[in-house]
Amino acid sequence: MLFSTGQKEEEGSYSLPDDVKSGGTVTFWHAMSGSKTAIVDGYAEEFMSLHPEIKVEAVYSGSYAETVTKGLAAIKAGKPPVLLMSYEVGTQTMLDSGAIIPIYTLNKGEIDFNDVTAPIANYYSVNGKLNSMPFNSSTAMLYYNKDMFRAAGLDPDVPPKTFEEVYEYSKKIMDAGHARGGISFGWPAWIFEQMHAYHNKFYANNDNGRNGNRASEVLFNGELGVKILTEWQKWAKAGVLSYGGRTYKANDPFIAGEFAMLVQSTSSLAGILKSADFEVGTAFLPKMPGYEKGNSVIGGASIWLLKGHSDEVNAAAWEFLQYLFEEKNAVAWHKATGYFPVNKRAYGKLTDEGWFNKEPRFRTAFDQILGGSNSKAASGALLGNFVEIRDIMGAAIEDVVVNMKDPKTILDAAKVKCDRVLSDYISTAE
């Protein structure tokens, strides 16, 4: 259930009083698990030592989907947290929730939003205004086993740049007996979205839902979408593509040496480097010829300020968001996790201190998004009930690469389902 309308500009009339004093308790529900939980807790503790008048309760609330679901339920019950982390596919839902205070309404010059890394700002902005605070931003890139490349007589410093080269390199590695497969994907439905943006093609109408109107129709069953799934099916039939499930399950067999290449989120970088006993290479996503240059799409999550709290607490939340955005914290977060430094100053700091010379693999995806297009097609789609749409596409991809069904037929059927989801969403939102 949605709680109000409005894609164009979510209730931007709120403004913090000039004389308000920050204070009270800021509840922050997030989805950062494992070692990342400790990092977030550390940020909260340091912030409170600097601001004793503010208490931050950082609460791990489960997966991205679980966190957003709990947050929306709390909103409906009238007991929302102050800050809620939502993954990128929840952006349209949050915009339409009627429950947010856009962060641009809080800013009185404390943050220069032009300092936000451009592709990240582009994803989370509507009509040029930033609605939530980017925090853990990622994208997809190619990981590859340099040792396997060497053993197969391939140059380990020349990764594949095209779909054709992925297939060619994979066959060479497999035929030499160095791996049972060539490549796998994490989050294949997301990678399918990435491929549209990377080739500068819209995934949905209304300029990916970015022209002031909600997306009402998906476009992924066009020429590009069919070509992508046809190629992936060819790879799967030849044993080149090892299907690795819908999330992170492909990481472990890649680390174990079962296949030579992996397309996965940059959020996996630190873990893969720590666990692999071979030299890991990183590279830009492979591309098909004949298409304009696009960009890879932002993944990860951002932090939303929710209504229902006092001006003092809202001011305290804004203080905490500013703290998270500080250069030193963006630098530390990137080094610890592989997520992007969300502001340009942090990127400059990392460059100046030689971090990327020492750890060039952390720079790969950053160079990829900074070198890409900022077009609306390349910025990714904003879709209502995007989670269900991604699930539909996950099943469709499985039908093509596991069950070997016709790509065009499967995409046409998936389009019908997704368009129905969008129609239902829009009728509820309006």
Secondary structure, DSSP 4 states (H G I P E B T S, - for coil): ------SS---TT----TT----EEEEEEE---THHHHHHHHHHHHHHHH-TTEEEEEEE-SSHHHHHHHHHHHHHTT---SEEEEEGGGHHHHHTSS-EE-GGGT-SSSS-GGGB-HHHHHHHEETTEE-SEEEEEE-EEEEEEHHHHHHTT--TT----BHHHHHHHHHHHHHTTS-SEEEEESSHHHHHHHHHHHTT--SBHHHHHTSSS----B-TTSHHHHHHHHHHHHHHHTT-B----SSSTTHHHHHTTSEEEEEEEGGGHHHHHHH-SS-EEEEPPPB-TTS----PPPEEEEEEEESSS-HHHHHHHHHHHHHHHSHHHHHHHHHHH-PPPSBHHHHHHHHHTTHHHH-GGGTHHHHHHHTS--STGGG----TTHHHHHHHHHHHHHHHHTS---HHHHHHHHHHHHHHHHHHHHHHH-
